[in-house]
Amino acid sequence: MKNKDIILKILISISILLILYSLFYFINYYSYNDILLHFPDNVNNNNIKLPPNEIGDSIGGILNPIIGFTASVLTFLAFYIQYKANNEQREIFNNTQLKEKIIEHKKHQTNINIFKALINSMIKYYEESGNLLQGFINTEEENPLKINMYSFVTNSSYENLNKLNLRDIYSSITYSFENKDNNNSWENDFIKTLNKMDFYDKLIKELKTKFEIHVSTKSKNLNSVGESLNKNIGNVLVDEELSSFDGINDYLAIVYNKNSSGESIIPDNEFEGADFEKLQDVFFKKVLN
């Protein structure tokens, strides 16, 4: 019980005072008439002894109203204590429900925040992947005979999205709209969002695979061309007439990074291999002319 309950204090005080008064009255009456330890021999005004029943009637007649009032106060006190206990139980129940609502609200809020974070991460990933793809395409168009490596970023957002319990996410979004918004079309938007995520994720994976195959195939083709040229250039070098062709030095510089004396033109660790585009523009132009 709360210490600040004045009504409860007053009721308890009155009950204690009435009980003490009744006890005091009993003790005082029996002591005054010397009947605590002796059989009563009270007499009336005519000096006639009174029987014990009349003494009891005298005490009962005086104390019955006090005892009755005391009983009423105690009964009211008992009901009041029960009333207070019920209120405390109701308050505990309401507080428990409020805590459960707060926990439920935080749970739904966390689910939505995770879902938003994954969606935003995936959108950023798609944008970065798209920029890299576009950059690779532009580089390929500008330098078709050069081996341009395709780089890409990695992201696990879609995989983590698939690990989420979509029913929980759905419930959290429902909870959010029921408490904040009257939007009735969010279910369709939710499904569209998931479909778009699935489409773009598969699209980027397919594009990565295709461009990796493209780079690998292109590299093999250029290397096979280089091997064929190396075989034929050997025949040229042993031929006195063909070896005097001034384009041979260009070929050696482009393919092997060597000058006519066999020395490296640039440090070997900086040489990135044969530049087929330069080979086409420099060496083959001289051959064709």
N, C-alpha and C positions, 0 to 999 in steps of 0.2 A: 504494500500500500504506500501511497505517496505521503510524505511527511507534511505536505502543504494542505492536506484535506482537513479543513476546519470543522466541517459537519461531523466527520468521523470522530475527531477529538472531543467535540462537545457531547456527542452521544455516549462515548465511552466514559467521560467524566461524570455525566449525570447518572449513568448506570452504577458506577463505583460509589458515588455519594449516596444513592438510594440504598444500595446493599449495605454500606457501612452504617447508614442511619438505622436500618432495620435491625442489624446486629446489635447496635448500641442500645436500641429500644428494648430488645429482648433481654440483653444482659442487665441493663439498668432496672427494668421492671422486676425481673426475677431476683436481683440482688436486693433491691429496696424492700421487697416483700419477704425476703429470706426464704425463697422457694427454689434456689438453685440446688441446695443440698438437703432441703427438708420438704416434707409433704405440706402443701399450702393449707394455712388455717386462717385465711382472711375472714374478716367479719364485716357486716354491713353497718348502717347507722344505728340499728337497734341492738348492736353487739351480738348479732346472730352470725354464726360461722357460715361462710359461703362454700358451697360445694365446688370441686375442681372444674366442673363444666361451666359454671358461671365465670370463673377466672379465665378459662379459655375463650369464652364468648367475648369477654372484655378485651383480651389481647387481640383476638381475631377482628373484632369490630373496629379497633383502632388501626391495626396493621394491614388489614386486607386491602384497603384503597392504595396504601403505599406499595404493597407487594404487587398488586394488580398493575399499578402504573409502571413499576419497575419491570414487570414481565412484558408490558407493552413496549417499553423503551428497548429492552433486550431483543424482542421480536423484530422491531423496526431496525435495530442495529444489525441483526442477522441478515435481514433482507437487503439492507444498505450495503453490507460487506459483499453479499452475493452480486448485487448490482455493480459494485466497483470491480469485482473480479470478472464479471461478464464484459464490462467496458474494456478492461485491460486485455482480455482474450481477443476481443474484437479489434482493438488497436494493434495487437501483435499480428493478427491475421491480415489486417490491412497493410501493415508495414511489410509483412512477408510477400504479399501480392505486389506491393510497390517495388520491392527489391527484385522480384521475379520479372516484372515488366521492364525494369531498368536493365537487367541482365539480358532479357530478350531483345530490347532495343539495341544494346551494344553489339549483340551477336549479329543482328540483321545489318547494322551499320558497318560492322567489320566485313561481312560477306560482300556488301555492295562496294566497299572501298577496295577490296581485293579484286573484284570483278572489273572495276573501273581502271585500276592500276594495270591489270593484264591487258585490257583493251587498249589503253593509251600506249603501253609498251609495244604492242603489236602494230599499232598504227605507225609509230616512230620507226619500227623495224621495216615495215613495208615501204615507207618513204625512203629510208636509207638504201634499202635493196634496190628500189626503183632507180635511184640516182646512180648507183654503181652500175646497174645494167645499162642505163642510158649512156654513161660515160664510156663503158666498154664498147658499145655499139659505135659511138662517135669515133673512138680510137681505131677501131677496125676499119671504118670507112676511110679514115685519113691515112692509115698505114696498113693496107691489106696484105702486103708481103712481109710484114714484121710479126713475129710471134708476140702478141699482146696477151699478157696473163690476166685472167679474170679473177678479181678478188671479191669476196662477199663477207657480210657480217653474219654472225650466228645469233639465234634467239630461241629461248625455250618457253616463251609466253604461251604459245598455242598448245604446247604439250601440257603445261601447267593448267591451262584453261580446261583441257579435256579431263584433268584429274579432279576438277571441282564437281561437287554434287549439284547438278543443274536444278534439282528440285529445291534445294536450300536457297540457291540464288533466286529462283522464281518466287519462293515464299518471301524472301527479303525484299525483293522489288515490289511485290504485292503489298507488303507491310508498309513500305515507304510511301507508295502512292495512296494507300488508304488513310495514312496519317498526314500527308502533306499535299496531295494533288488529287484531282478528279479526272485525270487522263485515263480514258477508257481504251485507247488504242496502243498502249505500251506493249501488249503481248505480241502484236504483229511486228513492232519495231525490234523487240527482243529476238524473235525468230530471224528477222532479216539481218540483224547484227551477227548472229551466230553463223548464218549462211555465208555472209560476206567474209567473215574471218576464215571460214573453211575454204572458200574459193581462193582468196588471196594466198593463203598458206600453201595450198596445192599448186597454185600458179607459180609462185616463186621457187618452190622445190623443183618443178618441172623445168623452169627456165634455167636454174642452176645446172641441172643435169644436162640439158641440151647444150648450153654454152661450154660446159666442161668437155663434152664430147666434141664440140666444134673446135676448141683450142687443141685438144689432143690430136684430132684428125688433121688439122692444119699443120701442126708441128711435124707429124709423121710425113705429110706430103712434102713440106719444105725440106725436111731432112733427106727424103728420098731423092729430091731434085738435086740437093747438094752432093749426095753420094754419086749420083750419075755424072755431075759436072766434074767431080774430083777424078773419076775414072777417065773421063775424056780429056781433062786438062793434062793428064800425064802424057797422053799421045801428042798433045800440042807441044809440050815442053821438049820432047825428044826430036821433034821435027824442026829442022834448021830454018825453014821458011816461016812456019807458023810461030815459032818461038820468038821471032823478031817482031811480032805484032805488039804495038805499044800498049794494048789493053791488058796484056798479061800481068804487068806490074799492078794495075788497078785490081785485077782479080786476086792476086796474092795479098794485097793490102786489105781488101774487103773481107776475104774468106779466112785468111791465115794471120792477118795483122803483121805481115812481113814485107820489108822492102826488097829491092832487087839483090841486096847483099845478104838477105836472110836475117836481118835484125828486126826486133820488134819496133813497131811504129809508136805504139802507146804501151804502157806497162800491161803485162799480160793479165794482171788481176783486175784491170779496168776494162778489158776487152769482153764484150757481151756476145760475141759470136758473129756469124755472118749476117750482114744486113742485106737481105734479098732485094729490098726496095732500091737500095743504093746500087746493088749489083745489076739490077734491071736498068736503072737510069744512066749508069756510067759504063759498065762493061758491055752489056748487050747492045747499047746504042752504037758503040764503036764497032762491034761485030757486024751489026746490021748495015752500018754505013760502009 
